[in-house]
């Protein structure tokens, strides 16, 4: 007769050290099954599974702490496809224990038992006192940072959580992570020092669990203090995770608070902010507003500096000084998108008595908007804006019914009913300048090299703009030469519009503005 039984080895199955395994400090999931027969005779018990199984038959009792006692027979590969097959005489009124485990350590999977003999075999699972404990937390931008042991990169840091774990019952425990992140786990004896993460390390793992999760399996004893450090394979990764621990008794998990402080700073990039050509931008003849901020720390350590904005931000850290004309000099680190939602995240070791300059700019040229900086580390960060030498010049006038009219290229080219005002501009210093308009009506601006000819309005034209300044106002960002004169022509999108307006010019030098 043939008898069948199906079950599985899972992460919740008990663990032990199977007899005859050739490795030190490895453990095996197992399933203990009571088998009994009603008719004496020779029986064959074989496994069927995708895992490489190993089977043991015990007389009457099985003790996982002493797996060599009462052992009658074992087998690994007598069956097909790396399956065990145990053949022996079984008698009624005797109690036999079949232990199903694997050749390779900490392997899980389904299996079936096929038993043949002169009579049926009854199989009953033996419940082993095994408990599951759970703990959930997250790595965030406020989590502490360190350099994890064994990482293959230079100057990369990792968020981590330190968790104290204790047990009340000695035995073999399995500690497994569950997360969308690629996790890495470390177990320490008694203490953990993030500055010396190799000290007191008992065990580490990266991928023994499913889906790039760690699985740590080891003997834990009461009255001992263990520290579990949860981090990630990839640097500066954040996200939620859970810990599933199984063993002969419950595991208590308590978060270890690490002294980590958060500092905040808020500001904005505006049309009055200085402009420069940021390093690494892929475009020619474009400029970027920026904000330079001096940062200092009082406690050495690893700090994370993150932006929060509706703009796509780009961040740069400089050693001591920043020169917008040579933005590659003294550059320590830059980032564009390591934070969420197109925000930069700079992570590095900062030391007291050093002066650092954080430059906040944008991925896209001439972008303005508010931003916040969130910095986390072992101590507070002080922020001090670095005052730029930009000069703001203003000129106010109006289009009236006495103003001249012309036919311009951005309006109805068949009509000449557009009032305009021509303004002469010269600068004291060659640099990048922002020229913008402020008015209640929809303005259009034209900038000419030296002179403007109303009969030929396209002659000498350098640039024209309609709405780059927002609110239907024009804005130019352009390099102006101190040796040249320029003519700015202000007109309207609609015909026959009159009203006052103000021209605001921001740049490195003084601007001479004269109405023509």
Buried (B, 14 or more C-beta within 10 A) or exposed (E): EEBEBEBBBEBBBBBBBBBEBEEEEBBBBBBBBBBBBEBBEEBBBBBBBEBBBBBBBBBEEBEBEEBEEBBBBBBBBEBEEBBBBBBEEBEEEEEBBBBBBBBEBBBBBEBBBBBBBEBBBEBEEEEBEBBEBEBEBBBEBBBBBBBBBEBEEEEEBBBBBBBBBBBEBBBBBBBBBBBEBBBBBBBBBEEBEBEEBEEBBBBBBBBBBEEBBBBBBBBBEEEEEBBBBBBBBBBBBBBEBBBBBBBBBBBEBEEEEBEBBEBEBEBBBEBBBBBBBBBEBEEEEBBBBBBBBBBBBEBBBBBBBBBBBEBBBBBBBBBEEBEBEEBEEBBBBBBBBBBEEBBBBBBBBBEEEEEBBBBBBBBEBBBBBEBBBBBBBBBBBEBEEBEBEBBEBEBEBBBEEEBEBBBBEBBEEEEEBBBBBBBBBBBEBBBBBBBBBBBEBBBBBBBBBEEBEBEEBEEBBBEBBBBBBEEBBBBBBBEBEEEEBBBBBBBBBEEEBEEEBEBBBBBBBEBEBEEE
